[in-house]
């Protein structure tokens, strides 16, 4: 018999002292610099604007699902890699840049709350 408890403990990615690496830093240091690729060249390869690539590489923009697909094709990786990097980065910052989320009171606990249909508020 298992019991479910509500807690405000952070999952491992959010509990780290240092922020996870932004996907743009990975692009810059693992692909652009070693391959001598400019922002313009990467933009052309990906079929997006130079501004879009520049925002990501300079850590001012996020990797979207569309961009993850483009990056995975260009650099022979998986879209999940890029989405995971972005998700870890965003989640860590959401948890550490503000503590307002800690004031949210749990609505329900246990098995019933995990069976609520998203956006409809009714159990399945």
DACORNOR-V194891 format. One record per residue. N is the residue number from 1. RES is the residue in one letter. PHI is phi in degrees with one decimal (999 if undefined). Layout:
BEGIN
N&RES&PHI  N&RES&PHI
END
This chain:
BEGIN
1&X&999  2&X&-110.2  3&X&-119.3  4&X&-110.9  5&X&-122.6  6&X&-90.2  7&X&-143.9  8&X&-107.6  9&X&-65.9  10&X&-85.6  11&X&-63.4  12&X&-50.7  13&X&-62.2  14&X&-82.0  15&X&-85.5  16&X&-63.9  17&X&-74.7  18&X&-105.4  19&X&-63.4  20&X&-62.3  21&X&-67.8  22&X&-69.6  23&X&-56.2  24&X&-61.5  25&X&-67.1  26&X&-63.0  27&X&-58.5  28&X&-64.2  29&X&-85.0  30&X&-103.6  31&X&-127.3  32&X&-65.7  33&X&-65.7  34&X&-62.4  35&X&-96.3  36&X&53.1  37&X&-100.4  38&X&-86.5  39&X&-58.8  40&X&-61.5  41&X&-64.2  42&X&-64.1  43&X&-60.0  44&X&-65.1  45&X&-60.5  46&X&-81.5  47&X&74.7  48&X&-129.2  49&X&-74.5  50&X&-61.0  51&X&-61.2  52&X&-61.5  53&X&-65.1  54&X&-59.9  55&X&-60.8  56&X&-68.7  57&X&-63.7  58&X&-93.4  59&X&59.9  60&X&-111.6  61&X&-136.4  62&X&-102.3  63&X&-81.9  64&X&-87.9  65&X&-63.1  66&X&-62.8  67&X&-66.4  68&X&-60.4  69&X&-64.4  70&X&-65.0  71&X&-63.0  72&X&-64.5  73&X&-70.0  74&X&-67.3  75&X&-109.7  76&X&52.7  77&X&-124.2  78&X&-117.4  79&X&-61.6  80&X&-62.2  81&X&-58.5  82&X&-67.7  83&X&-67.9  84&X&-64.7  85&X&-60.7  86&X&-66.7  87&X&-62.9  88&X&-60.9  89&X&-63.5  90&X&-66.6  91&X&-65.8  92&X&-61.2  93&X&-67.1  94&X&-62.1  95&X&-76.3  96&X&-105.0  97&X&-84.4  98&X&-148.6  99&X&-113.3  100&X&-56.9  101&X&-62.1  102&X&-70.8  103&X&-82.8  104&X&-71.2  105&X&-91.1  106&X&-61.0  107&X&-81.3  108&X&-152.3  109&X&-123.3  110&X&83.4  111&X&-67.2  112&X&-60.6  113&X&-68.2  114&X&-80.9  115&X&-104.1  116&X&-74.5  117&X&-72.6  118&X&-56.4  119&X&80.1  120&X&-114.6  121&X&67.8  122&X&-129.8  123&X&-75.6  124&X&-100.4
END
